């Protein structure tokens, strides 16, 4: 008696890394430089020196890179900046952009 054998089809799936997103802080005419530095150190883990350099870039060029993260983390960082700025009566904004 012959046995029928089921064979599983092997499906090869190419996994790709999730896309990363760049989080930027945007310049405004109200938010203090000290507050921007505090945000960069608190929410993005920068030390005082790199936070100061990014703050100057924001101030002089209109925006500066805070970090690069997967989408969900980047979105959370933008929300943290928004909530902290609002709680401290500053109009500081952050935005995210897909990394190319």
C-alpha positions, 0 to 999 in steps of 0.5 A, a space after each residue: 500500500 503506497 502512502 501519499 506524502 504531503 510536501 510543504 512548499 517552502 516559501 522564501 521571503 526576503 525580509 527588509 529592515 524597517 525604514 528609518 525616519 529623521 527627526 528634526 527640531 524647527 526654529 521659531 522666534 520664541 523658544 529659548 536656546 536653553 530649552 532646546 538644549 534641554 529637549 535634545 538632552 532629555 528626549 534624544 540623549 545628546 550630551 551638552 556639547 552635541 545638544 549645543 551644536 544642534 541647537 545652533 544649527 536649528 537657530 542658524 539654519 531653521 532646523 537641525 537633526 535630533 536623531 534617526 529612528 524607526 517610524 514608531 519611535 520617531 513619531 513618539 519623539 515628535 509627540 514628546 517634543 510637542 507635549 513638553 513644549 506646550 507644557 512650558 508655553 513654547 511653540 517648539 516643533 519637531 517633524 519627521 522625514 523618511 530617510 532616503 
